[in-house]
Amino acid sequence: MNRVMLAILLNIFLISCAVNLDGGKIEELNEEQVQKEYCKKKGIDFEKNKRYICVNVSSTFKHVAAVGSFASDRGCMGESYYFAGDFISLKELTPRALEYYGWKEASKREDLALKWVTKVVTVWESEVNSMPEGFSESSFFKPTVWTENNQVKVKLWIQEPAGMLNQSDYYAAEYTFSESGEIVDVKKLGSKTIQH
């Protein structure tokens, strides 16, 4: 077998490894597909239970689904994530998925980290991009991302689900991603409740 043929076979092998991370096929997902997989895993009837199963597939990360259950006093409450055919925790998901989306390329990390926090980590909450009523100029900041000592940091205000109280609850947090794409630290920086 000549070198050209070996190079072609090696490329095919590497491409198949990229598509099948840890044996599971990475594919674009849709909500109903993930609901069915969830019901199958739990051994429950899909038709009877689908309305209680929250699934969010981000338009940014189409191969990742956040999965939760519906609570009438809060909305969707996260339980796990679905990726490459497995239901896994955020801790397991983050480095695997970020590697798939290009984390090894340092120039992509800040953009990936910010989107990961807003579209995956806090999927059942809302990022706050403009100052809400009741905040002061000194306490509010827009979502910010930067690199420090080879770690990527994301800082932002997040609005919690409304629930049944006549108020809006917010908290500020800072997420730190390691060079390998793991979330290694989460700091709560403050909180604020605005009564209506």
N, C-alpha and C positions, 0 to 999 in steps of 0.2 A: 504494500500500500504506500503510495507516495505521500509527500508532505502536504500537498494541496488537499488531498482527500482527508488526511488527519486533521488539518485545520478546519475543514468544513464540518467534520464530525464533532470536533471540540466546540465549535460555535453552536451547533444544534443542541449539544448537551448543556451548554451554559444558558441558552435561551430557555430550554425546558426547565432548568433549575430556577430561573427567575420567575417563571409562570407557576411552578409548583413548589411553593415555599413550605418546607417541612411536610411534603407529601400532599398538601391540600391544594386544590385548584383555585387560583385567584381569578375571580370573575366579577364583572359588574353586577350589582345586586339590585333587586327591587323589593319593596316592602312586603308584598304578599308572599314572595318566595321565602323570605326570612321568617315570616310568621308561620308558614307551613313547616319549615325546618325546626322551629322552636317547639311547635305542637308535637311534632314527631319525637323530638328528644325528650319532652316531658310526658309523652304518652297521653295527650289530651286531644279532644275533638276540635279540629280546626274551625269548623263552621260555628260551633257554639261559643268558642273562646276568642276568635280573632279580634273582636271589638275591644277586648280588654288588654290586648298585647300591643304595646307601642313599639314601632320600628321607625327609625330615621336613617335614611341613606343620604348622605351629604352629596350635593352636586360637585363638591370639590374632591371628596374621597369616595368615589363611586364603588369601591370594592370593600368598604367598611360599613357596617350597620350597627347603630346603637339600639339596644333592645331593653325594654322595660315593661312595667305594668301600669295600668291606669288607676289613679286614686281620685275619687270625686272631689276631695278637698284640696288637691294639689295639682293634679294633672299627671303627666307621665313621670314615673320614678325609675331611674336607670337601674338595670340589673347586671347586664353584661354586654359584650360586643360580639359581632359575628364577622369572621374574616377567614378566608381560605378554608371554608368548610367546618370551622370550629367556633363554638361559643367560648369566649375567653375573657379574662379580666383586662382592665385598662393597662395594668402593669405589664401583662404578657403581650398585649396587642401593640403598644406604642413602639417599641424598637423594631418589631417585625414589620409592621405596616410602614413606618417611616423609612426603613431600609428599602422597601418596595417602591416608595414614592421618591427616592433619590437623596436620602439623608447623607449618604457618603460624600456627596458633592457639597463642600462647605458653603459655596455661594447660595445654595438653596435653603440652608438651614433656618435662617431667620423667618423667611416667608412660610416655610412648612410649620415651624413651631407656632407662629401666631395663628395660622389657619387651624392647626391641630387643636389648640386650646379652645378656639371659638366654635369650631364645627364638630368636634368630637368629644373633648373632655367636658365641656359645659353645654352639650347639645340640648339638654332639657331646660336650660336657663337662657339668658340673653346677654350678649355683650353690650356695653353701654358706650356708644360712640360720641354722643353729645351730652352736655351737662343737663341732668334732669332738674326739674323745679325742686327747690329745697336744698340744693347743693350750693356750696360757696366756691368761688374761683380757686381758693387755696386748697380745698379738699379734693377737687375733681381733677382727673387726668384722663386723657384718651388712651386707648390701648397702645402700648409701647413694647418694642422688641429690640434687643441688643445682644452682642456677644461679649463675654467677659471670661478670660482664662479658659478658652476653648469650650465654654458652656454657653448655651443660648438661654436668655431669660425673657419671659413675657410677663408684663404687668398690666392689669386692667381692672375695671369695675364691672361687676356682673349683677344683673337683676334676677332675683329669684322668682319662681312662678308665683302668680298672684294669690292663689289659694282663695279662702273665703273671707279673709279679713279686709277691711277697708283701708289698706295701706300698701305701700310699695317697699320691699326690702332689697337692699343692695349690700354687696360686700366687695372689697378690693382684695386681689390676690396676686402673688408673684409665683410663676412656675419656672423651674430650672431644669433644662434638658442637658444631659451629659453629651460628650462627644460621640457616644455610640447611639444616641437617640432615646435614652431612657429618661423618664421624668424622675429626677433624683431628689427634688425638694419642692414643696408647696408651702408658701407662707401666706397666712391671712394678714392683710395689712390694715384692715379696719372694716367697719360696717356702718350702715345708716338706714334708718326707717323713716319714711315720709308718710304721715297720716293724711288721709283724704277727707 
